[in-house]
Amino acid sequence: MSVAKKEYKRITVKSLVDMKSRGEKISMLTAYDYTMAKIVDGAGVDVILVGDSASNVMAGHETTLPITLDQMIYHASSVVRAIDRALVVVDLPFGTYQSDPKEALRSAIRIMKESGGHAVKLEGGKEIKDSIKRILNAGIPVMGHLGLTPQSIYKFGTYTVRAKEEQEAERLREDAKMLEKAGCFAIVLEKIPAALAKEVAESVSIPVIGIGAGDGVDGQVLVLHDMIGMTHEFNPRFLRRYMNLYEDMTNAIGQYVEDVKSQDFPNEKEQY
């Protein structure tokens, strides 16, 4: 059953909690540059994630690990300049928060000061609790991320569904409660069983946003380039493509090449 959509002039962390309490689902997409972010924000998306997935879709890396803090700040600042309404959440990249809470705080402060982002996202549970607390104590909003955490891909060895076994599921439940208690304003659950995700969402008061986590959570997130079909090699079960931009762009660019070669472009109306 759909819930009446409330109009928000500007989305804040409090807006998301309000949306959960009213049963309104939260929409979230990635963006990494000004032009795309302008379109995403204008379409009414609630949260824009400047994800470390930029490492994959923008830079062509196999994993999210290579992207640096400077690069994340560059992408985030481009996005922030584009938006009028959405909440902008920025991933802390691998190696900037895991080992030292003081370094985590320094990284988060740089993102907030240099990009103008509104919040940061960290992957992990109790093992990064001290880093999360240090950042929150400085007044910086934190979004958690549990389940499949791509920065740990070499530990997992695969991008398969997480928390199918009870031991790992119980650890995820505990971590979600810990993140809520620590003061995180929301949690992303990635690629876990739908029943577990629904249980976690119902057990915490903060919004739970899923990617490959079923329909029982408080919102959904996808990578923009996957959702609009710019990428075509990646085909997980949870992905719904709303466009086939790869094919459309290939055809359009091919037509441009043909028009140039045949001297059809530019025509008389396209000259001064």
Secondary structure as UniProt FT lines:
FT   HELIX           13..22
FT   STRAND          26..30
FT   HELIX           34..42
FT   TURN            43..44
FT   STRAND          47..50
FT   TURN            52..53
FT   HELIX           54..57
FT   TURN            58..59
FT   TURN            65..66
FT   HELIX           69..80
FT   TURN            81..82
FT   STRAND          87..91
FT   TURN            94..95
FT   HELIX           101..115
FT   STRAND          119..121
FT   HELIX           126..128
FT   HELIX           129..137
FT   TURN            138..139
FT   STRAND          142..147
FT   HELIX           150..152
FT   HELIX           153..156
FT   HELIX           166..182
FT   STRAND          186..190
FT   HELIX           194..203
FT   STRAND          208..211
FT   STRAND          219..222
FT   HELIX           224..227
FT   TURN            228..229
FT   TURN            237..238
FT   HELIX           245..261
FT   TURN            262..263
FT   HELIX           268..270
//
